[in-house]
Amino acid sequence: MKTPQALAIVMALLTSACSSVDDSVSAAIGNAVREKHAQEIRIAALTDFEWEKVYLFGPYAPRAHICEVLGVEARQCERIVPFESMDDGVMSLAFVSGTQVVRYARHSRLNGDFTPVANRQPILASEAVFKVVPSGLAQDGRPWVKLVPKAI
């Protein structure tokens, strides 16, 4: 009787592991914007993987829309885009090399607010430079920082 339960637990863990969400990019951005006297961030300097361009998707962006923009086939969509933002505080970053999505990351807006999302997308790695603009406090009292595209 314990075997089916153990199997169910193992399957649940494996399923969740296959659709793990990367928050490390968001954490790196957050650390950079909170550095003393931070005036700008270069996303390429904050990542430890190769990419050519990044797409920013605001809160509540539907997975189907994201996959359409990224050119991901419907049958691969859930694997490539493992989550949808379901609240105001979370957005998504999709890093692309060639035609391949190399990283899809959840980004907490408390780590730097990219909204409103730039109309001109994708953003090339060399141009993914943002001004750090302090913008008051979040509801919980933490500093709120806007990340504004810097003209290159």
Beta strands, then each sheet from edge to edge (+ up, - down):
strand 1: 40-42
strand 2: 53-57
strand 3: 90-97
strand 4: 100-108
strand 5: 123-124
strand 6: 129-137
strand 7: 143-149
sheet 1: 1+ 6- 7+
sheet 2: 4+ 3- 2+ 5-
end
